[in-house]
Amino acid sequence: MDLHLTEKVAVVTGASKGIGLAITRALAEEGALVIAGSQHGSAELDLLADRLPVAPVRVDLTEDSGPDALIDAAVARYEHLDILVNNVGGLRPRTAGYLSVSDQDWTWALTINLLAAARTMRAALPHLIRRPQSAIVTVSSVNAVLPDPLVIDYSAAKAALTNLCKSLSKEFGAQGVRVNTVSPGPVETDLWLGAEGVAATVAQAEGAQAADVQAGAAAQTVTGRFTKPHEVADLVLLLASDRSANVTGADFVVDGGLITTL
């Protein structure tokens, strides 16, 4: 299926690894011109930029000026913008419970998971509305509707993020901008499986093995496994393309059946 993404200008945040890297690769392989924003970059992203139309941009989106700088870089390079993918985010398991979560912890979680996307969309929308058709796809989380004390601040931030995107879909839909969210469950990335990821952190707190924590999380899904980054990317590309031209204000869950309610 041709997704009609050739020479569409796309900005992806958190593009250096995991889901963001998979989205960047998939967009570029479909012919899109990708501005890949990340704080530190990565060797994998650099290799991608060597063979595909990917332009890495080092930017800290937790800084007030970071989102504007990223969008300015995209427009300076290509003169317009068609697609924004908000992917940057992060979590820190709160193994000591809610009472251990400080104001500083809350500020960090809300900034990286909500305000970074809110500011990036605010910077991008004046450019997106100038295009005949444009799209924002935001990577949220099942925790937006599946609150979990272990990631209480992350859950709250993602719930606000999904709510924000729904509101923006209503305000800007008539101006040709579609806004949708994708909500993954556990994904095979460093956020879950890295040395300081969820599995390792929970295992250390419980005196268990990270592999056992991972297996327990996978067992809660119907499919019995974590989602792979490219499976999230495939859905993001469909939502970014005009193949879903009348889809907006929707949230799409990619969780292997983890959420069992309607």
N, C-alpha and C positions, 0 to 999 in steps of 0.2 A: 504494500500500500504506500503510495506517495503521500507524504505528510505535508507537502508544499512548504517546506521550511528552508529551501535553498535561498541563501543570501538574506535570510531574516536575521536581524541583529538581536542577539540575546545576551542578557547579563545573568550570570549565575553566581550566587554567593556561597561561601563555604565550599569552594570548588576544588580544593587541593587533594581531597581524599574522600573515601566512602561514597555516600549517595551523591554528593556534589560533583565528585570526579566522574562518576558514572553518567550523570546528567550532562555534564560538559562534553564527554566523549560522544554520547548518543546524539546530542544536538549537532556537533561538528560533523559527525559521520553522515548526518542527513543534509549537510550543506549549509547549516546556519553559521553565522559569523559570531563567535562567542567571546565575550569579555568575561574572564574567569577570575572573580574576586576571592582572595584569601589573605589571611594575616601573614602567614609565613611561607606560602608556596610549598611545593614538594617536587621531588625528582620525577614522580609520575606525571605531574601536571606539565613540567618542562618537556618531557618526552612527547607528550600529547601535542604540545604547541609546536614541536619540531616538524610534525607531519600533517597537522590539520589546522584549519583556520581558528586557532585559539590564541587569545592574547591575555596572558596572566597579568593581573594587577594586584600588587601587594597593598592591602588596606585593612585597617582595624575598624570593623563595623561597630564595635562597642564605644568608639569615640564619637562624639557628637558630629564631627565633620566628616567621618568616614563614609557614610552613605552618599552624601553629595559628591565627594571626591570620586567614588566609583562610577556613579552615573555620568558625571562630567567627563570622565576618561572615555566612556563608551561613546558619548555623543561627539566628543572631540575627534575620535577616530573614524566614526562612520556617519556622523551627522544626523542620525535618528536612532530610534529604539523601537523594537517590535515586541520583545518578550522579556519579562523579568521572572526569574526563578529565585524565590527566597528559600534558601536551604540552610543558611548558617544557624547554628544552635548548639546547645550543650547542656549537660546535666551532671550533677554531683549527687550520688546517692546519700541520703540523710539517714545513715544507719543508727545514729543516736536519737532519732525521733524529732518531732516538730519543735520541741522546746530548745533544741540545739541550733535551730536555724536562725542566724542573726540577721539584723537589718542589712549588713554587708552581703550576706548570702542571698537575700531576697533581691537586692539591687542588681547583683551579678546575673541571677537567673532571669529577671525581668528584662534586663538590658539585652542580653544575648539572644533570648528567645522571643521577645516581643518588640522592644524598641528598635532593635537593629532593622527588623523587617518593616516596622511602621515608618521609620525614617527613610529607608530605601524606597518604599512605595511612594512616599511623599515627594521624593526627588525625581522619581521616574514618571509619575503620572502626567505631568505637563508635557512630556515628550510622547508618551503612549497615546494620549488623546489626539495627537496630530496625525496618527496613522489611520488608514481606513478600518483596519482590524488589528487589535493587539491583545495581549494576554498577560496576566499575572498568575503564576502557579506557585503556591506556597507549601512547603513541606512542614506540616504540623505534626501531630502524633495521636495515636489512640488514647494517650493520656489526657487529651483534651476532653474526652467523654468517659474516661476510665481512671478516675482519681486514685492515686496510689501514695500512701504515706511515705514510702521510701523515696519518692521523687515529688514531694508535695509542692515545692516551688516551681519545678518544671511543669507539673500538671496544670497548675494555675496559670502559668504564663502561656502554655499552649492553648488552653481554653480561651484565653483572651485573644490570642492570635487568630484562632479560627473564627471567633465572633467578629473581630475587626475585618477580616477578609469578606465575610458575608455582608457586612455593612457597606464595604467599598463596592461590592458587586452591584448593590442596589443604586449607589450614587453614580457610578461611572458606566454602567451597562448601556445606557442610552447614548453614550459618547463612543461606543465601539470597543470598550475595554472589558474583556471577560476576566473574572477573578474567581479562581477555584483553589481548593486545598486538597492535598493528599496526606493521609494520616497513616503512616506505617506503624506496625507493631515492632517487635525486636528484629533488627536487621544485622546482617553479618558485616559490621563495621567496628572500628576501634572504640566507638562510644559504648558498645556492649562487650567487645571481645579483646580490647587492647589491654596493655599492662596496667593501666589505671582505669579501665572501663568498669561497667556495672558488675559484670560477673566476678572480676578480681576483687573489687571493693567489697561486695557482699560476702564473698568467700572469706576474705580476711576477717571481717567482722564476726562471722559465724563459725570460724574455725573449720571451714569446709574447703573443697577444691573448686576452682573456677569452672572446670569442666562439668562438675556436678550441678553448679548453679545454672550454667548454660543449658544443660540437659533438662533441668526442671522447668526452665522458662519455655523451652521448645515443646515440652510435653503438654503445656497448657493450650497449645494451638491444635486445631483439627488436623492440619497437615503434618504436625510433628517436627517442624523445622523452622528456622529463622528465614525471613525474606532475604533475598540477595539484592544488592544495590541496583543491579541492572533491571530488576523487576519493578522497582520504584521508578527508575528512569524511563522505562517504556511508557508507563502511565502518564508521567509528567509530559513527555513529548506529545502524546495524543491530545492532552488538554491544552498544550501550547499551540497546537496546529489548528487550521481551519476545518479539520475533519470533525471537530467538536464545536462547530461555530455557534450553536445555540445552547451550549452548556455553560452556565455561569451560576455563581453562588452555591456551588455544590461541594461536598466533601466526599472523597473516595478513600475507603479504608483498604489497606494492604497489610493484612495481619495474619494470614493463614487460618482465619476463623477464630482468632483469640476472643473477640467480642462476640458473645453468644446471644445478645439481646437485639431487638429491632432498633 
